[in-house]
Amino acid sequence: MNLQVSLCIPSVTRTAAVSEGADLPWGRKDMERPPRRSLLVNKEDRARSREERRRTRRATAKYRSAHASRERVRVVAFNVAFTKLRKLLPTLPPDKRLSKFEILQLAVCYISFLNYVLDV
C-alpha cells in the first residue's frame, strides 16, 4: 500500500510516494510528524527575562545533579594535579602533609632555586 507524504522544504513543496513500512525523512515510520519545539513556548516564557529562565532551569534537580557531578570531576582532577606537583617537590620529611597553598609556595621557591642553579 502506498501512502502520500508531503515534504515541506523551504520554497519547495514535494509529494512523494512512500511504502507503509519505509522510514520517513524525519526518521519515523508512522505518519505523525515530531512536534516542533518553539523557542518561546508560551506567553509566560516570553514575559520572563533570560536571567529568570536561567534561574528556573538551574533550580531543577536534574540540573543540580549534573552540575554536582561535573564539579566532583573537576575537583578530583584538581587534587590529582596537586598530588603530582607535590611528588616533584623536595621536602623533609618526604611524607609531610602540605596544604595546597604551601605546595604552591614551595613550587615557586623550588623553581627560583633551579633558575639560580642554572645561572651560576
Secondary structure, 3 states (H helix, E strand, C coil): CEEEEEEEECCEEEEEEEECCCCCCCCCCCCCCCCCCCCCCCHHHHHCCHHHHHHHHHCCHHHHHHHHHHHHHHHHHHHHHHHHHHHHCCCCCCCCCCCHHHHHHHHHHHHHHHHHHHHC
